[in-house]
């Protein structure tokens, strides 16, 4: 018979926590799928425009930049693909990054009542986040596919890297979000700050304009790891080759380490967060 | 079977009185636990012991009633048993699969239909898709929602929601079952069904049952714990004793007096009780004897007396009126002594009285309430009656063929 012992000690073995965490992910596939289905069907059932809401913010943002560029209000360097496509891909991918970052804190907040009352593997909420991200990203990609066809862009072999790169980026941002959970669930400042931070970061990443040829911005963008993810994802979609394999490799390794580390912190801190949520 | 499935040893839990410090301590505790630092067992500023040094055991086949007033620490204890939060001191050992009836219908989304939500709720409770598919029909049957299965849950009545939630949870077959006040809602028919299901599970399960409904506690618990301010006051297999202690803890409202003031109650005494505890008379046999001295002003010619028995929820359960015995008192000298004997046909529980004098006018019309003392004559009935929520148990003559 399974025996559970609860006591106050904080001593834990890393291996055990990792094992438990892994088991948590493994056991909660069905639960996460079910909750994702619940959230998505509720979302779309209660909306007239439905799927369109996935595009509206992207189109709005892209339209602003297309207008600024076409009217000459801002002078941007020539992009390798039509600017409209460049902007739409950039903002779409960035919105996926952004969603990945905030997904967990949002899901935890929404499911507070369940978390404080029912004992289930909390890893389910991370998987839930992933499932919803994948679904939403799929919807958002429809717009890009439409534009790729419209601009008659021919894709190349590099498209096979698209999905792995996208999932890698999601994992990176989800891990960052997980690290913020212990503080973010206690203090709402984190939840308020993240969207602002992501907006700022967007301008330091080649989302709506190229990396400049020289100057401070060039240096900042080249130090920014998100630049590589974004640029390479755009390359795979527009028929260009993936260039920075080494950097991507490094990001992959750091992301895996970060995710493991974040999973440990998440599992260890969850009882304490639960306590303060219900208090 | 006598396996101990739940073992609680010296468990304490502290809470903070202020949100700011609570959050700050939370943050500190998170870092402490990630770094593996030993947490301090002492109270910090603004903290208090919400649970203090609690120990008990529950064996398979036992149902432990956990009772106490709001804030006694029952829910916190249950959360620790359920593994949601960790104790600050002591240790809890749980053997076997744990099921919790703490929040019915967890994970329901109001927009979605009952059918969809059965799957959501069941998934959260740990069922697999196959299990749910297999049990789906019995869930629907138990919930009795029939044709409304495909209606959004937001249009359900609260009773329907609870029924559906319980129906899903009732499919669990745990070794340990934690139940927190889930039976506070719904109608009687539903309660009976729930209690039957719990009784069905009992032989194979160790149950902890938190409730404010003493009839329910009497009905299914094999032993019980009374908690007050985080401490165990009483741990006993005598449920009757447990409940009378629980009622004695109630700080009943002070008496209130209303009326025109044309009469006064000089004295009011109960007698023939078995014993007195904390100033409350406990009746185990005998009739309820009331002796009252009253004064009525001379302008009043005739009057009548009511003694109304009310339960702890101030629900009247019986009336003893002089009028129903066709007695109207004549006010001759202004001073009266009233002796009244009421048969002890009440179910076990705590009661008090409204003692009321009313003026009787010409043609026996009822006039003003001259005086009404509410909340006097508190008494507890403890004669091991058949446990029920119904206030009066009639002594009858039965015959069978």
Interface residues (C-beta under 8 A of the other chain):
Chain A: X1 X2 X3 X4 X5 X6 X7 X8 X9 X10 X11 X12 X30 X31 X34 X35 X38 X39 X41 X42 X45 X46 X111 X113 X114 X116 X117 X118 X119 X120 X182 X183 X186 X187 X264 X265 X268 X269 X271 X272 X273 X274 X275 X276 X278 X279
Chain B: X15 X16 X19 X22 X23 X26 X27 X29 X30 X32 X33 X34 X35 X36 X37 X38 X39 X41 X79 X80 X82 X83 X84 X85 X86 X87 X88 X89 X90 X91 X92 X93 X94 X95 X96 X97 X98 X100 X102 X103 X106 X107 X109 X111 X112 X116 X117 X119 X120 X123 X124 X125 X126 X128 X129 X175
